[in-house]
Amino acid sequence: MTIPAADQGPLLELRGLRMHFPVTEGMIARRHVGDVKAVDGVDLTIRRGETVGLVGESGCGKTTMGRCILRLEKPTAGEILYDGIDIAKLDRRQMVSLRRRIQVIFQDPYSSLNPRQKVGSIIAEPMMVHGVEPDARRRGERVRELLSVCGLNPNFADRYPHEMSGGQRQRVGIARALALNPEFIVCDEAVSALDVSIQAQIINLLEDLRDKFNLTYLFIAHDLSVVRHLCQRVAVMYLGRVVELAECDEVFDHPLHPYTRALLAAVPVPDPSVEAARAFQPVIGEVPSPINPPPGCVFHPRCPIAVAQCKQLRPELRELRPGHWVACSQVQ
């Protein structure tokens, strides 16, 4: 069941997306013994010009879903409709033209940049690969323009990554993502490796770039406060499935799924008196293995409102309020 877009035409639609990684054993004769169900049937629609946040615990499949959208992983099943084209079925050659329209900002600014290349070469390389700007002089001007747009001195083009701070490196990563004038950018925890003060600068930069270039973001993150500041809608993932999707303020002010409520309850309140008086009830148990997820609702072993039905039937996303979708049979 695909969630419909509201006011604008969708740029990206995921329909029943699955990404299962095979598990094998044996040194000589490899035997398939199971699958890691990293993404297990995700439906999602992203409209043009909006920012959708994707949140959840580590290992829930957020990054794997982003990699499938980028086609860094070939999905096991399902459709990835980008501007009406199912990119899940395209081969490597057919994907080349789409690479210019879909880019990524990686989590770690230290490992995502080539330490042997100067910043200018790092940003210019996508333009050279795709033949966007064959003239070297104009390519250099474009590199300096991108550095300036991302809040860096254009002279940083002559520096190596190790001569820069973490925030400056991430700005270089953003400039590289913008080099091909993309429409859609996957931000894979783009601020999680940075100091809090630097995070605010990068978030403000991403906001400015979204408005200036009419970009569409899939913003993968753990920090819920960052998500609330930047995103228009939020999708909550648990063990490879989306369990709640709604407008950002709706999710934070009126969470419906028990897992979403647990995530929000774990966020500390900056007022010490309020925090001390708050009754925190952590989610019991551990996250089940994605190799052998529980039947029915995958959250039922840890859910405080689970009933017998939850162990048998897998709940589908249903619209309980306008634009508010929840995969839970016990909430109304």
N, C-alpha and C positions, 0 to 999 in steps of 0.2 A: 504494500500500500504506500504509494508515493505521496508525500505531503505537498499540497499545492502551494504555489507561490501566490503572493497577494497582489501587489500593485504593479510590479514590473515583471517583464518576461524573465524566466530563469536563465542564468548563464551556465549553471552546472546542476545536473540532476544525478543522484545516485539511486539506483533501483536494485534492491536485493544484493548489494555488494558483499562479496565474501572473499576473504583471503586466508587460506589454510596452508600452513607449512607442514610438509610431511615429516614424520618422525620415523627414523629407521634404526635398526640395531644389527650387529654382526660385523666382523672385521672383513671377511672374505665375501660371503653371500649376504648382501644387504637385504633386509626384510622390512617391509613397511608395517609398522605396528600401530600407527595412529596419526593424528594431525593436531597441530596447534591451531586452534580456531581464533586467530588474532582478530579478524573482522568477520562477523557471522550474521549477515543479513541486515545491512544498513540502508535505509531510505532517507535521503536528504535533498533538499532543494536550496540553492543559493542564488539569490537574485543579483542582477547587475548593480554594482555600486555599493553593496552592503558588506558589512563585516560580520561573519558568523563565528562565534567562539565555540571551541570544542574542548570540553573539560572532562576530567575523570582521573581516577587513580593511575599510578604508573602501571603499565602492562595492560591497560584496558583496550588498546588498539588505536589510540589517537594518531600516533605517528605512522603506523602501518596504513591507516586510511589515507593520510596525506601522501604517502609514497605511492599508493595505488592511483590516486588522482594525478600525480606527476608522471605516472607510468614508469617509475623506478622499480616497481613490482608489477608483474602481470597478474591481475586478480584471478582467483579460482573460478568465480562465477559472478553474474550480475552485469549491470550496465553502468557505464560512466558517460553520461551524455553531456558533452561540452558544446554549447551553442548548437545543440541538435545532433551532433556527431558522436557516435559511440566509440570513444577512444580506447575502450577496453579491447576492441577487436582490431585495432590498427597495428600494422607491423612497424618495424623500426624506421624504415624509410618514410612511411606515411606520417609518422610522428614528428618528423623534423620541422615541418612548417608550424605545427602546433606548439613546439617548444618555445617559439618566439612569443607566444601569447600567454603561456603559463610558466611562472618562475617560482623560486623558493628562497626563503631566508632561513638558513640553518640555525640550529640551537647554539652551537659552540663556535664563537668567532675565532677561536684559536686554531681549531683543526680544519675549519672549512675554507681557509685561505692557504694557498701554496706558499710555503716559507721561502722558496727559491725565486719567486717572482716579485717584482716591484708592484706596488699598488696599481700603477697605471696599466701594467700588462695584465693584471688580474681582471680589471674592469673592461679592458679593450678586447680580451680574448673572446667573449661571446659575440661581439660584433664581427670579429675576424672569422669565426667559425661559420656564422650565418650569412656572411657577406653583406652585412647591413651598411658598413661604411668602409669601402675598399681603400680610400685615400688616407694615408698615415697621418697627415697633418690635421685633417678634419676629425679623424678618430681621436687624436690627442686632445683637440678642442672639446670634443664631446665628453671625454673622460674628465677633464677639468670642470666642465659644466656640471656633470653628475656629482662630483665631489662637493662643489659649491652648494648644489641643491640639497645634499645630505648633511650640510653643516660642517664641512671640512675645508681646510685651506687647500686650494688647487695644487699647491706645491707638494702636497702629500703624495702625489702621483709618483714621485721619485723616491719614496720611502719603501722599506720592506715591512711586512706585517709585524715583525718582532720589535720594531721601533715605535709601535703605537700601543695605546691602552686598549682594554677590552671594549669600551664603548666606541672608540674610534674604529676598531676593527669591524665591529658590527655595522657601523655606518658604511664602511667599505663594502660589506656584504649586501647591504641594501642598495648601494649604488650599482653593484654588479647585477642585482636582480632587475634594476630599472633600465639597464643598458639596451635592452631589446624592445623597450616600450610595451611591456606586457599589459594584459587586461586583468589577469588573475594571479594573485600571489599567495602561496601557502607559507604562513609564518609558523615554523615549527619551533615553538617555545623560544621565540626570538629574543626574549629579554630575561630568561630564567638564569642565565649564567652571568648576569651583570649586577653590579651594586644597585641598591634601591634608588639612589639619586640619578644614576645613569639610566635606569629603567624608565623613569619618568621622562627623560629627554628623548629616548628612543620611541616611547609611546606617542609623545607629542609629534615627533617627526613622522611616524606612520600615519597619524591622523591628517597632518598637513599634506602629505603625499597623496593620500586617498582622495582628498578634496581637490587637489590640484590636477591630478592625472585621471580622476574618475576610476580608481582602482577598486577591485573586489578582493577581499581578504578571507581566507580561512585561517583563523587565529587559534592555534593549538597552545594550550597553556594549563598550568596548575594554579596560578595565582588568580583567585576569583575576583579580587579587587581590580586587577588590571583588566580582566575580561569585562567587568561592569563598566569600566571607564571607556573602553574602546569599541565594544561590540554592540550591534543592534539586536541580534538574536543569539541565543545560547543553546547548544546541544550537549546534553550530559550523556556520557558513555559509561557503560559498565560491562566488563567482560565481553567486549566485541560487539555490543549492541547499544543503540541509542535508546535511553529509557525516558528522556524528557526533552522537549523542545518547545521554546516559546520566546517571546520578546524578552530582552534582557531584564528590564525592571520587573516584569511579571514573574520570571523565574526567581529573582532575588527577594521579591516582596511576598509572593504567594507560591512557594514551592509545593508541589503535590506528591511527587514520588518520594518514598522513604529514603532512598539513597541520596537524592538531591538535598533533602532536609539534613541528612547527616553531614554531607559535605559543607553546607553553609553553617551548620552548628560548630564545625571544627575551626572556622575562621575566627581568630582572636579579635576581641574588641579593643580598640586603642585606649579606652577609658578604664583605668585600673579598678575603680570602684564597681563599675558595671561588670567587668570581667570576673572579679572576685565573687560577685553575687550570682553569677550565671550558673545554672545547673547543666553541666556538660555530660551527655550520655553517649559515649563512643559506640560505634557499631561493633557488635560482638563478632568473634570469629575472624577467619582469614579469607582472603579472596580465593575462590576455588581455582583449580587448575584449568587453563584454557584447552588442555588436551582432553580433559574429561569434564566438561561443564555439567552442572546439575540439570536434570530434566525440568521442564516447565519454566517458570520464571527463574532466571539465573541468580537473582538476588534473594530468593526465598530462604536459603540457609542462614542468612544474616538479618532478615527482615523482621522488625518487631510486630508487624501486622499481618504476617503470612498466615494463610489457612491451608487446609488440605488441598484445595483446588489449585493453589499456587505451585504445588509439587508436580502437577500433571499437565497443566495447560500453559503454553507459552503466550503471554499477553502481547497483543499487537498494539501499536501506537494508535490512540484514539483521541479525538478532539473533545476535551471536557469543557473548555472555554474557548472563545474565539481566538484562534491562533496558538492555543496552548495544548500541546500533544503530550500524552503520558502513556507509558506502557506498564500499567498496573491495574489489575482487576478489582482492587480493594478501595481505591480512592474514587470519590465522586465529585 
